Amino acid sequence: MILTLNTCITIDRKKRSRRKALLSMDVDYFNDEEKSTAQVRMLHERIARLQPLDRAIVLLWLEQISYDEIGDIVGLSAKNVSVRLARIRVQLKNMSNE
């Protein structure tokens, strides 16, 4: 029992100690400034680490396709697409740079 508790505490500490870089979702993709380019590159790296379905959903959303159309393409309801996108955004913001 104590071993399990200590293992959980150690894992929690490791998660907290990981350095996380904040990612702004308000990036102008057409501005060629150094900072914007770095943020776009970071966003693409993080998207590449998503699960295939989540990656497809976020890429379709970035193409400004409606939730209904995204749902038709990936086989989900528009509401489910909306919920998944909200979770994907949180996941992208919380990813650490590895």
DSSP file (Angstrom, degrees, kcal/mol; ACC not computed):
  #  RESIDUE AA STRUCTURE BP1 BP2  ACC     N-H-->O    O-->H-N    N-H-->O    O-->H-N    TCO  KAPPA ALPHA  PHI   PSI    X-CA   Y-CA   Z-CA
    1    1 A M     >        0   0    0      0, 0.0     4,-2.1     0, 0.0     5,-0.1   0.000 360.0 360.0 360.0 -47.2    0.0    0.0    0.0
    2    2 A I  H  >  +     0   0    0      1,-0.2     4,-2.7     2,-0.2     5,-0.2   0.889 360.0  54.6 -65.6 -39.2    2.8    2.5    1.0
    3    3 A L  H  > S+     0   0    0      1,-0.2     4,-2.2     2,-0.2    -1,-0.2   0.908 108.4  48.6 -61.1 -42.3    4.8    1.5   -2.1
    4    4 A T  H  > S+     0   0    0      2,-0.2     4,-2.3     1,-0.2    -1,-0.2   0.912 111.8  49.1 -63.6 -43.7    1.8    2.3   -4.3
    5    5 A L  H  X S+     0   0    0     -4,-2.1     4,-2.3     2,-0.2    -2,-0.2   0.924 111.8  48.3 -62.9 -45.4    1.2    5.7   -2.6
    6    6 A N  H  X S+     0   0    0     -4,-2.7     4,-2.4     1,-0.2    -1,-0.2   0.882 110.1  52.5 -63.3 -38.6    4.9    6.6   -3.0
    7    7 A T  H  X S+     0   0    0     -4,-2.2     4,-2.4    -5,-0.2    -1,-0.2   0.920 109.9  48.4 -62.8 -44.0    4.9    5.6   -6.7
    8    8 A C  H  X S+     0   0    0     -4,-2.3     4,-2.3     2,-0.2    -2,-0.2   0.903 111.5  49.7 -63.2 -41.5    1.8    7.8   -7.3
    9    9 A I  H  X S+     0   0    0     -4,-2.3     4,-2.3     2,-0.2    -2,-0.2   0.912 111.0  49.8 -64.3 -42.4    3.5   10.8   -5.5
   10   10 A T  H  X S+     0   0    0     -4,-2.4     4,-2.2     2,-0.2    -2,-0.2   0.910 110.9  48.8 -63.0 -43.3    6.7   10.3   -7.5
   11   11 A I  H  X S+     0   0    0     -4,-2.4     4,-2.1     1,-0.2    -1,-0.2   0.914 110.7  51.2 -63.3 -42.4    4.8   10.2  -10.8
   12   12 A D  H  X S+     0   0    0     -4,-2.3     4,-2.0     1,-0.2    -2,-0.2   0.906 109.4  50.4 -62.0 -42.0    2.8   13.4   -9.8
   13   13 A R  H  X S+     0   0    0     -4,-2.3     4,-2.0     1,-0.2    -1,-0.2   0.900 108.8  51.8 -62.7 -41.2    6.1   15.2   -9.0
   14   14 A K  H  X S+     0   0    0     -4,-2.2     4,-1.0     1,-0.2    -1,-0.2   0.900 108.8  50.9 -63.5 -40.4    7.6   14.2  -12.3
   15   15 A K  H  < S+     0   0    0     -4,-2.1     3,-0.5     1,-0.2    -1,-0.2   0.907 111.8  47.3 -63.5 -40.9    4.5   15.6  -14.1
   16   16 A R  H  < S+     0   0    0     -4,-2.0    -1,-0.2     1,-0.2    -2,-0.2   0.830 108.0  55.8 -69.6 -31.6    4.8   18.9  -12.3
   17   17 A S  H  < S+     0   0    0     -4,-2.0    -1,-0.2    -5,-0.2    -2,-0.2   0.675  81.1 106.0 -79.6 -15.7    8.5   19.2  -12.9
   18   18 A R  S  < S-     0   0    0     -4,-1.0     2,-0.4    -3,-0.5    -3,-0.0  -0.423  76.3-121.9 -63.2 134.2    8.2   19.0  -16.7
   19   19 A R        -     0   0    0     78,-0.1    78,-0.6    -2,-0.1     2,-0.5  -0.636  28.0-162.6 -80.4 133.0    8.6   22.3  -18.2
   20   20 A K        -     0   0    0     -2,-0.4     2,-0.5    76,-0.2    76,-0.2  -0.959   8.6-147.5-118.9 133.3    5.7   23.5  -20.3
   21   21 A A        -     0   0    0     -2,-0.5     2,-0.2    74,-0.4    74,-0.0  -0.842  25.3-120.0 -96.5 133.9    5.8   26.2  -22.9
   22   22 A L        -     0   0    0     -2,-0.5     2,-0.5    72,-0.0    72,-0.1  -0.494  23.7-154.2 -72.4 140.5    2.7   28.2  -23.3
   23   23 A L        -     0   0    0     70,-0.2     2,-0.4    -2,-0.2    72,-0.0  -0.970   4.9-146.2-120.3 118.5    1.1   28.1  -26.7
   24   24 A S        -     0   0    0     -2,-0.5     3,-0.1     1,-0.1    19,-0.1  -0.678   3.5-158.0 -83.0 133.1   -1.0   30.9  -27.9
   25   25 A M  S    S+     0   0    0     -2,-0.4     2,-0.8     1,-0.2    -1,-0.1   0.446  79.8  82.3 -88.2   0.4   -3.9   29.9  -30.1
   26   26 A D        +     0   0    0      2,-0.1     2,-0.4     0, 0.0    -1,-0.2  -0.535  61.9 145.7-102.9  64.8   -4.1   33.5  -31.5
   27   27 A V        -     0   0    0     -2,-0.8     2,-1.0    -3,-0.1     3,-0.0  -0.860  50.0-134.0-107.0 135.1   -1.3   33.3  -34.1
   28   28 A D    >   -     0   0    0     -2,-0.4     3,-1.3     1,-0.2    12,-0.1  -0.780  18.3-165.0 -84.7 105.2   -1.3   35.1  -37.4
   29   29 A Y  T 3  S+     0   0    0     -2,-1.0    -1,-0.2     1,-0.3    11,-0.0   0.651  84.3  53.4 -68.6 -15.5   -0.2   32.3  -39.7
   30   30 A F  T 3  S+     0   0    0     -3,-0.0     2,-0.5     2,-0.0    -1,-0.3   0.481  84.7  95.5-100.8  -3.9    0.6   34.7  -42.6
   31   31 A N    <   -     0   0    0     -3,-1.3    -3,-0.0     1,-0.1     0, 0.0  -0.766  62.8-154.4 -87.9 130.3    2.9   37.0  -40.6
   32   32 A D        +     0   0    0     -2,-0.5    -1,-0.1     4,-0.1    -3,-0.1   0.034  43.5 136.4 -98.8  27.5    6.5   36.0  -41.1
   33   33 A E     >  -     0   0    0      1,-0.1     4,-2.5     4,-0.0     5,-0.2  -0.368  65.2-115.5 -70.4 154.8    8.0   37.3  -37.8
   34   34 A E  H  > S+     0   0    0      1,-0.2     4,-2.2     2,-0.2     5,-0.2   0.913 113.8  47.7 -57.2 -48.2   10.4   35.1  -36.0
   35   35 A K  H  > S+     0   0    0      1,-0.2     4,-2.1     2,-0.2    -1,-0.2   0.910 112.9  48.1 -64.0 -43.4    8.2   34.6  -32.9
   36   36 A S  H  > S+     0   0    0      1,-0.2     4,-2.5     2,-0.2    -1,-0.2   0.904 110.6  51.7 -64.0 -41.3    5.1   33.8  -35.0
   37   37 A T  H  X S+     0   0    0     -4,-2.5     4,-2.3     1,-0.2    -1,-0.2   0.903 109.8  49.6 -62.6 -41.1    7.1   31.3  -37.1
   38   38 A A  H  X S+     0   0    0     -4,-2.2     4,-2.3     2,-0.2    -1,-0.2   0.890 111.3  49.4 -64.9 -39.4    8.3   29.6  -34.0
   39   39 A Q  H  X S+     0   0    0     -4,-2.1     4,-2.6     2,-0.2    -2,-0.2   0.901 110.6  49.6 -67.6 -40.0    4.8   29.4  -32.6
   40   40 A V  H  X S+     0   0    0     -4,-2.5     4,-2.5     2,-0.2    -2,-0.2   0.923 111.3  49.5 -63.9 -42.7    3.4   27.9  -35.8
   41   41 A R  H  X S+     0   0    0     -4,-2.3     4,-2.2     1,-0.2    -2,-0.2   0.911 111.3  49.6 -62.2 -42.0    6.2   25.4  -35.8
   42   42 A M  H  X S+     0   0    0     -4,-2.3     4,-2.3     2,-0.2    -2,-0.2   0.904 110.0  51.0 -63.2 -41.7    5.5   24.5  -32.2
   43   43 A L  H  X S+     0   0    0     -4,-2.6     4,-2.6     1,-0.2    -2,-0.2   0.921 110.2  49.0 -62.1 -43.9    1.8   24.1  -33.0
   44   44 A H  H  X S+     0   0    0     -4,-2.5     4,-2.0     1,-0.2    -1,-0.2   0.891 110.7  50.9 -63.7 -39.5    2.5   21.8  -35.9
   45   45 A E  H  X S+     0   0    0     -4,-2.2     4,-0.7     2,-0.2    -1,-0.2   0.905 112.4  46.3 -64.0 -41.0    4.8   19.7  -33.7
   46   46 A R  H >< S+     0   0    0     -4,-2.3     3,-0.8     1,-0.2     4,-0.3   0.898 110.3  52.2 -69.8 -39.9    2.1   19.3  -31.1
   47   47 A I  H >< S+     0   0    0     -4,-2.6     3,-1.6     1,-0.2    -1,-0.2   0.896 104.1  58.3 -61.4 -39.1   -0.6   18.5  -33.6
   48   48 A A  H 3< S+     0   0    0     -4,-2.0    -1,-0.2     1,-0.3    -2,-0.2   0.751 101.5  56.5 -62.9 -23.6    1.7   15.7  -35.0
   49   49 A R  T << S+     0   0    0     -3,-0.8    -1,-0.3    -4,-0.7    -2,-0.2   0.500  88.1 101.2 -87.2  -4.5    1.7   14.2  -31.5
   50   50 A L  S <  S-     0   0    0     -3,-1.6    -3,-0.0    -4,-0.3    38,-0.0  -0.302  87.5 -89.1 -74.2 163.2   -2.1   13.9  -31.3
   51   51 A Q     >  -     0   0    0      1,-0.1     4,-2.9     4,-0.0     5,-0.2  -0.381  45.9-105.5 -64.6 152.8   -3.9   10.6  -31.9
   52   52 A P  H  > S+     0   0    0      0, 0.0     4,-2.3     0, 0.0     5,-0.2   0.866 118.9  46.1 -54.0 -43.6   -4.9   10.2  -35.6
   53   53 A L  H  > S+     0   0    0      2,-0.2     4,-2.3     1,-0.2     5,-0.1   0.926 115.0  46.7 -67.0 -43.5   -8.6   11.0  -35.2
   54   54 A D  H  > S+     0   0    0      2,-0.2     4,-2.6     1,-0.2     5,-0.2   0.900 111.7  51.9 -63.8 -40.1   -7.9   14.1  -33.1
   55   55 A R  H  X S+     0   0    0     -4,-2.9     4,-2.3     1,-0.2    -2,-0.2   0.919 110.0  48.9 -61.9 -43.7   -5.2   15.2  -35.6
   56   56 A A  H  X S+     0   0    0     -4,-2.3     4,-2.3    -5,-0.2    -2,-0.2   0.917 111.5  49.8 -62.2 -43.2   -7.7   14.9  -38.4
   57   57 A I  H  X S+     0   0    0     -4,-2.3     4,-2.3     1,-0.2    -2,-0.2   0.932 112.9  45.1 -62.8 -46.9  -10.4   16.8  -36.5
   58   58 A V  H  X S+     0   0    0     -4,-2.6     4,-2.3     1,-0.2    -1,-0.2   0.873 112.7  51.1 -69.3 -35.3   -8.0   19.7  -35.6
   59   59 A L  H  X S+     0   0    0     -4,-2.3     4,-1.0    -5,-0.2    -1,-0.2   0.898 111.3  47.6 -68.0 -38.7   -6.6   19.9  -39.1
   60   60 A L  H  <>S+     0   0    0     -4,-2.3     5,-1.7    -5,-0.2     3,-0.3   0.896 111.6  51.4 -66.1 -38.8  -10.1   20.0  -40.6
   61   61 A W  H ><5S+     0   0    0     -4,-2.3     3,-1.9     1,-0.2    -2,-0.2   0.894 105.6  54.8 -64.3 -39.9  -11.0   22.7  -38.1
   62   62 A L  H 3<5S+     0   0    0     -4,-2.3    -1,-0.2     1,-0.3    -2,-0.2   0.768 101.6  58.8 -64.5 -24.4   -7.9   24.8  -39.0
   63   63 A E  T 3<5S-     0   0    0     -4,-1.0    -1,-0.3    -3,-0.3    -2,-0.2   0.356 119.8-115.7 -83.0   5.6   -9.2   24.6  -42.6
   64   64 A Q  T < 5 +     0   0    0     -3,-1.9     2,-0.3     1,-0.2    -3,-0.2   0.833  58.7 159.5  62.6  37.3  -12.3   26.3  -41.3
   65   65 A I      < -     0   0    0     -5,-1.7    -1,-0.2     1,-0.1    -2,-0.1  -0.713  44.4-106.3 -86.9 140.8  -14.6   23.4  -42.1
   66   66 A S     >  -     0   0    0     -2,-0.3     4,-2.6     1,-0.1     5,-0.2  -0.192  22.7-113.9 -67.1 159.0  -17.9   23.4  -40.2
   67   67 A Y  H  > S+     0   0    0      1,-0.2     4,-2.7     2,-0.2     5,-0.2   0.872 117.4  54.9 -60.4 -37.8  -18.5   21.0  -37.3
   68   68 A D  H  > S+     0   0    0      2,-0.2     4,-2.1     1,-0.2    -1,-0.2   0.927 110.7  44.5 -61.9 -44.9  -21.3   19.3  -39.4
   69   69 A E  H  > S+     0   0    0      2,-0.2     4,-2.2     1,-0.2    -2,-0.2   0.899 112.9  50.6 -68.1 -40.3  -18.9   18.7  -42.3
   70   70 A I  H  X S+     0   0    0     -4,-2.6     4,-2.7     1,-0.2     5,-0.3   0.927 110.1  51.4 -61.6 -43.3  -16.1   17.5  -40.0
   71   71 A G  H  X>S+     0   0    0     -4,-2.7     5,-1.9     1,-0.2     4,-1.7   0.898 109.3  49.8 -59.9 -41.9  -18.6   15.1  -38.3
   72   72 A D  H  <5S+     0   0    0     -4,-2.1    -1,-0.2     3,-0.2    -2,-0.2   0.888 112.8  47.8 -63.4 -38.7  -19.6   13.8  -41.7
   73   73 A I  H  <5S+     0   0    0     -4,-2.2    -2,-0.2     1,-0.2    -1,-0.2   0.927 122.7  30.7 -69.8 -45.7  -16.0   13.2  -42.7
   74   74 A V  H  <5S-     0   0    0     -4,-2.7    -1,-0.2    -5,-0.2    -2,-0.2   0.514 111.4-110.6 -96.2  -4.8  -14.9   11.5  -39.5
   75   75 A G  T  <5S+     0   0    0     -4,-1.7     2,-0.3     1,-0.3    -3,-0.2   0.840  75.8 116.6  83.2  34.6  -18.1    9.8  -38.6
   76   76 A L      < -     0   0    0     -5,-1.9    -1,-0.3    -6,-0.2     2,-0.1  -0.843  67.7 -99.8-125.8 164.8  -19.1   11.8  -35.5
   77   77 A S     >  -     0   0    0     -2,-0.3     4,-2.1     1,-0.1     5,-0.2  -0.451  35.0-113.6 -77.2 160.2  -22.0   14.1  -34.6
   78   78 A A  H  > S+     0   0    0      1,-0.2     4,-2.2     2,-0.2     5,-0.1   0.878 118.9  52.8 -61.8 -37.9  -21.4   17.8  -34.8
   79   79 A K  H  > S+     0   0    0      2,-0.2     4,-2.3     1,-0.2    -1,-0.2   0.897 108.0  50.2 -64.5 -41.0  -21.7   18.0  -31.0
   80   80 A N  H  > S+     0   0    0      2,-0.2     4,-2.6     1,-0.2    -2,-0.2   0.883 109.2  52.0 -65.2 -38.0  -19.1   15.3  -30.5
   81   81 A V  H  X S+     0   0    0     -4,-2.1     4,-2.5     2,-0.2    -2,-0.2   0.920 109.2  50.8 -61.4 -43.8  -16.8   17.2  -32.8
   82   82 A S  H  X S+     0   0    0     -4,-2.2     4,-1.9     2,-0.2    -2,-0.2   0.920 112.2  45.5 -60.2 -46.1  -17.3   20.3  -30.7
   83   83 A V  H  X S+     0   0    0     -4,-2.3     4,-2.0     1,-0.2    -2,-0.2   0.917 113.1  49.9 -65.1 -44.4  -16.5   18.5  -27.5
   84   84 A R  H  X S+     0   0    0     -4,-2.6     4,-2.7     1,-0.2    -2,-0.2   0.892 108.8  52.8 -63.8 -39.1  -13.5   16.8  -28.9
   85   85 A L  H  X S+     0   0    0     -4,-2.5     4,-2.6     2,-0.2    -1,-0.2   0.901 107.5  51.4 -63.7 -40.1  -12.1   20.1  -30.2
   86   86 A A  H  X S+     0   0    0     -4,-1.9     4,-1.7     1,-0.2    -1,-0.2   0.918 113.4  44.9 -62.1 -42.4  -12.5   21.7  -26.8
   87   87 A R  H  X S+     0   0    0     -4,-2.0     4,-2.4     2,-0.2    -2,-0.2   0.870 111.4  53.1 -69.5 -36.6  -10.5   18.8  -25.3
   88   88 A I  H  X S+     0   0    0     -4,-2.7     4,-2.9     2,-0.2     5,-0.2   0.911 106.5  53.0 -64.6 -42.4   -7.9   18.9  -28.1
   89   89 A R  H  X S+     0   0    0     -4,-2.6     4,-2.2     2,-0.2    -1,-0.2   0.920 110.9  46.3 -59.3 -44.1   -7.3   22.6  -27.4
   90   90 A V  H  X S+     0   0    0     -4,-1.7     4,-1.9     2,-0.2    -1,-0.2   0.921 112.6  50.7 -63.5 -43.4   -6.7   21.9  -23.8
   91   91 A Q  H  X S+     0   0    0     -4,-2.4     4,-0.8     1,-0.2    -2,-0.2   0.910 110.4  49.0 -61.2 -43.3   -4.4   19.0  -24.6
   92   92 A L  H >< S+     0   0    0     -4,-2.9     3,-0.6     1,-0.2    -1,-0.2   0.895 111.2  49.8 -64.3 -40.5   -2.4   21.1  -27.1
   93   93 A K  H 3< S+     0   0    0     -4,-2.2   -70,-0.2     1,-0.2    -1,-0.2   0.850 113.1  46.9 -66.0 -33.8   -2.0   23.9  -24.5
   94   94 A N  H 3< S+     0   0    0     -4,-1.9    -1,-0.2    -5,-0.2    -2,-0.2   0.510  84.3 113.4 -90.3  -4.7   -0.8   21.5  -21.8
   95   95 A M    <<  -     0   0    0     -4,-0.8   -74,-0.4    -3,-0.6     2,-0.2  -0.419  60.4-137.3 -67.8 140.5    1.7   19.6  -24.0
   96   96 A S        -     0   0    0    -76,-0.2     2,-0.8    -2,-0.1   -76,-0.2  -0.609  24.7-102.5 -92.3 159.4    5.3   20.0  -22.9
   97   97 A N              0   0    0    -78,-0.6   -78,-0.1    -2,-0.2    -1,-0.0  -0.734 360.0 360.0 -82.4 111.0    8.1   20.5  -25.4
   98   98 A E              0   0    0     -2,-0.8    -1,-0.2     0, 0.0    -2,-0.0   0.368 360.0 360.0-117.0 360.0    9.8   17.2  -25.7
